[in-house]
């Protein structure tokens, strides 16, 4: 098969989608986010994350869709749904990746951004940053608590998605005979 002919094979897009998904997740979660947090002042870090996360979560939602559409096993995408119960693992892993990306894109991310805006308004009322040493107003305490919960949920959802990605990578390796 010529090198350009490989781009007619859905398996090529499957591997590229998987690599994009796991690579971007690892980079954002463990490299870029940490470096930005350590390097930028809090307001700039917040602005960066607020603008980066929608694209990141969209990618985490789109790539699993591409994985499902380009499923490289016999029967293609339709075999994900019609395989025997003991062979449903790829379906469950891709579904987990899709649902975790969509949850962050459609609910957790927007709610977190909403709380960030409310904290900014509360900072103006209180004359004190949300991350300054206490004591804080009751309103700020509640907003900080809600932000912490949402941030924790987003991180947990991201970690569950990453776990599914790593497990799926193991399946891909097994299929390749590695």
Order of alpha helices (4+ residues) and beta strands (2+ residues): alpha-alpha-alpha-alpha-alpha-alpha-alpha
